[in-house]
């Protein structure tokens, strides 16, 4: 394992440990384990087939559609089954679905050991697995990426003078309608951004946006109602003196139309949006809401409705996401700046006093504890912010100082 330091465009940095070698070793172990599991399922299927044949139970050709099938490192799903034809489906690493047609009966495919049906899927049920649970709140890594995306958005031509700050809220609804909105919050947000994208394309403007979801804590504590708010920073006009491309009336109509697509009751539409230009800094506008989104739900809140609000807590345009990754500098102690990184990690307090770092915070992630000595083993991590953004020369000055200090002086 080696020390890794990441420096983000807006000056934030984080230091951790590179575990890529361990992940590669774990991947090899998982592949070996998958192969053993396939052999085990093969024997289990043979035992199951012999036992069920004695009881005159379903033949392999009567295996229900949707059954999962294991072939060493790959997993297939039975889609169609005919006398001399079998159709299977599988997904790649990106989740894209493909279909495979085999000119053999399902029984031949099974008995040739090309595919092994999972026993628990055939015997118990063939229901689809539950979808992945979404996060209950915004992670710190997600909040950091959003701050950097806003920083890069401000560095585009026109700066903050062409950016708009939009807040969208939910009206006073019944508990049933409010729960429907919370459950379908990601779909509502997607519909609104689809409208905003098409609206800006009419004026030859590409949608460049960063957004986050906020939960009204006071309303949650007092009335036990989850009322999410949407905060968006986006490019609202071409240049400083050009007209704004969206008006509050247009935004209100679009947001109302998105809400009425999921709820049937009537509601007031006079206070659903707040559209204004950014006067100081877009990062300051979103920082308050980002800190709220990273907090857990307050104690004593209604836990019955909490899973329904687990949805997308933040996001950005794909172009901004690519720019954040491109301008993030990743340095390790086994590369060109080995001495500088080691000096930076070990002498962070002195570097802060010199004015190269604005603030920093150390952390420790416990992994194990020795029962004999009582010593706790873990990873030392570091996070903070440079005195000036990395894209404005803050990282260059820091590396020059660390490189000069790490070079031993001749006596």
N, C-alpha and C positions, 0 to 999 in steps of 0.2 A: 504494500500500500504506500502511496505517496501523498504529499500535501498538495492540495489543489486550492487555488485562489481565483475567484471569479470577480471581475470588475465590470459593472454595468454602466450603460451610457450616462445616466444621470449622476454617477459618482458613488452609488452604493456598492458595497463589496461584501463577499461572504467567503469564508475559508472552511474547508472540510477535508475529508480524506477520500482519495480515489480508490474505489473498490471494483474497478472494471475487471481486474485480473480475477478476483474472487467470483464475480458474476459469470465470467467465462468458464471457470471451473465448475460452478454450480449448474451452468447450462449443460455441460457434458454429463454431469451426474444425472440431470433430469432426463436427458436422452436415453441413457442406459436404463434408467428406472422405467421409462415408458416402454422400452422394448421388453423388459421383464414383465411388465404389466400386461402387454399384449399376449405373451405366451401363457400367462396365468388365466386371462380371460378365455383363451382358446380352450384350455383344459376344462375350465368351468362350464363352457358352452357344451362340450362333449358330454360331460356328466349330466348337465341339465337335459340335453336332447335324449339321452338314453333313458333317463328317469321318466320324462314326460311321454315318451313313446309307449312305455308300459301302461300308462294311464289313458292312452288314446287321446292325448291332448294335441294342440295345434302343431302342424308340421312347419318346418322352417319357411316354406313358401307362404304360410299364413301369418308370418310375423307382421305386426301392424306397421303401417306407414308412419314415418317420423322416428323410427328406431335409430339410435346412434350406433355406429359401427367403427371399430378401431382397427387400424392397419399400421402397426408399429408406431411411427411418430405422427401419423395423420388421423384425423377423425372425419368420418363421413356421416351422412344422414340418408336413410332410405326414402326416396321420393316416389318412385313408381316400380311396380313389380308385375311382369308379364311372364308368359310361358318361356320365351326365349330372349327376354330382354329385361335388363335391370337398369334403372336410372338412379344415380346417387348425386348428392350435392356436398360441397365442401366450401370452406371460407379460407381466404388468405390472411396474411398478418394484418392487413388493413381492414378486414371485415367484409370484403367484397365476396359475393356468393357466386360460385360456378357450378355447372352441372356436368356430369360425366355419365355417358351411356355405354353399357357393357352388353355385348350380344351373347349373353348367357343367362340362364335362369339364376334366381337368387340362391337356390340350393347348391348349384354348381360353384358359385362364387364362394359360398361359405365353406363347402367341403374341400375346396382347393386351398383353403387357408389364406386366401387373399384378403378377406375381410372377416373380422370376428365380432359378432354382435355382443354388445355389453349385456350381461345377464340381467342386471338389475333394471335395465331399460325394458327388456322384453317381458320379464316376469311381473314387475310391479307396475310401471306406468311409462308412458311415452310423452309426458307433458314437457313443454319447453322450459328450460331453466329460467329462473327469475332474472330480470334485468339487473345490471350492476347498480348498486345503491349510490346515489349521488352524495356529495359532501354536505354535511349539516351546516357548514359555514365556509367562508373564503379562507384559503390557506395563505400563509405569509408569503410563500413563493409566488402565488397568483397576484397578491397585492403588489409585490415588488415589480412584477412584469407590467402591471397596469400603470404604475407610476412611471416606469421607463417609457411605455408607449405614449403617455401624455407628454412626456418630455420631448420625445422625437416628433410628436405632432406639433408642438410649439416651435420646433426648429425648421419646419417647412416654410416655403415662401409665404410671406404675410404674417407669420408668427401668430401671436395670440389675438391680433386684431381681426382675423378671419374665422375664429373659432366661436362656436355657440355652445352654451351650456343648457341642457334640457332636463327637466324633472317631470316625470309622469307618475301620477298617484291613482289610487283606486277610490271610487266614490263610496258613499255610505250604502252598504249592501247588507242583505240578510246573511246569516251565518252559512246557509247552504250555498248561496252565490259566492260568498267570499272564499269558501273552501274550494269551490270549482275553479275560481281564479288562481288560487294558490297551487292547486294540482296541475293546472295547465299554464302556469306562468311562463315556462320556456316557449310554449307554442305561441302565446300572446306576444311575447317579445320578438319572436322570429317574424311573425306577421307584420309587426310594426316596422322592423328594419327592412323587410322586403318592400314595404311601401316607400320608406325613406330612400332606399337605394334607387327605385324606379323614378321617384320624384326628382332626385338630383341628376339622374342620367338625362332627363329632359333638357337640362341646362349644361350638358357636357361636363358634369362634375362627378367624380368618383367618390363613393362613400368612404370616408376615412373617419372612423369613430372608435371610441373607447367607452365602455359602459360598466356599471356595477349595480347590484341589487342591494337595497337597504331594507331592514325590518324596523318598523316603528316600535321601539322598545316600550315607550310609555303606553301605547295602545295595547301592547301585548300584556303588560303587567296589570293594567287596570281592567281591561275588558276581555282579556284572554283571546284576542283576535290577531291573527297573522295578516298584516297589511303590508305587502312589499311595495317599495317605491323603486322606480328605475331612474338612474342618473346617467346622462349621456353627454360626452364631449365630442363634437364632430365639426368638420370643416363646413361652414355655413355659407361662404361666398368665395368668389374667385380672388379678389384683391381687396385692399383696404378701402377703396372708394367705390367699389361696385356694390350693387344692392344685395340684400340678404335673399336667399333662395327659398327659405321657409318662413312662414308666418305662424303666430300662435293659433290663429283660426284654422289653418290647414292641419296643424299638428293635432288640435283638439278633435277635429272630425275623424282623422285617421285613427287616433287612439280609441275614440268612442266606437268606431266600427269594429276594431279588433276585440273590444270587450263584449260587444253585443253578439259576436260570433260564438260566444261560449255561455253567456247568461241570458235568460229570457225576461227578467224583470226590468222595469223602467227605473232610471236613476237620473240625477241631475248632472249636467255636463259643464257647469259654469266654472269649476275649479279643479280641473283635471291635469292642467299643464302649467309649467312655468319656464318660458323660453327667454333667455337673456344672453347678451354678449359677455365675453370674458374680459374683464378690465385689468386684473392683476396677473394671476397665474392659474392655469388650468389645474396644475397639481394641487394647489391649495384648495380649489373647489372640491376636488374628489377625495382629498386626504381624510377629511372628517368622516365621510361615508365609508371609506375603506377600513378605517379603524373600527367602525361599528360592525362591518360585515365579518371581520375576523374574530369577533367576540362570540362565545357560546351563548345559547339561549339562557335567559335569566332563570334563577331558581324559582320553583313554584308555578312555572308556566304550564299550560295544558299540554301534556305530552301526547295526547291522542292525535292532535293535528300536526305535530312537529314533523313526522316523516313526509307529509304532503308538500311541504315547502322546500324540500331538498331539491334544488334545481340549479340552474346556471347562475352563479353568483357574480360573474364578471367575464368580460371578453373584450376583443378588439378586432379590427380588420386584419385580414391575413397578411397584407403588405406590411403593417406595423409589427405584427408578430415576427415576420421574417427579418425586419430591420433590428428588432431587439436581439434576436439570436446572432445576427451578423456583427453588430457593434459590441457584443459582450466579449470581453477578453478573458480567456481561460489560461492561466499560468500554473505550472507545476514545478516541484523541486527537482525533477529529473530532466528539465529542459534547459533552454538558453539562459533563463533568469533564475537559476537554482540558488545562487548565493543571495540574490536580492529578495526572493520569496522567503527564504529561511530567516534573513535579518528582519524582514517585515513582520513575520509572525512572532518572533521572539522579542522584538523591541517595539511593539506597537505603542506602548505608553510614551516612549521617547519621541517617536514619530509624531504622535498627537501633540506633544508639547512644542515641537518644532513648527506646527501649523500645517502639516501636509494632510492630516486627518481631522475631520470635524468632531467625530465621536466614534466610539467603538464599544462593543459588548462581548464578553467572553461567555462561553457555554460549555457544558459537559454532558455527553450522552452516555449514560451507564450501559454497559453490555453484559458484564458478568462480575462475580465477586468470588474471591478465593476463600473457601471455608476455613482453611488452615490459618492464614495470616489475616484475613478480614479485609484485604486490599481490594478495592473496587476498580475494575478495568473498564475503559470506555474510550470515546473519541472526544478530543478537544476541538471545539469549533469557535469561529470568530465571525462577527458581523459588524458593519458600521457604514460610514459614509466618508468620502474624501472631502477635502476642503473646497475643491472645485470639480465639476463634472469631468468624467474621463474623456469625453469628446472635446473638451475645451482645454486639454493639456494637463489635467490633474494627475492622470496615471503616468504620463511621461516624466513629469517632475518628481513623482514619488519613486519611480524606478531609478532615475538618475541619482537621487539622494541615497537610496538603499545600496546601489551598486558602488557608489563612492565610499560609503561607510563600511561595506563588507570587504573591500580590498585591504589586505594587511599592509601596514606601513613598514617601510624598510628602516632598520636601525642604523 
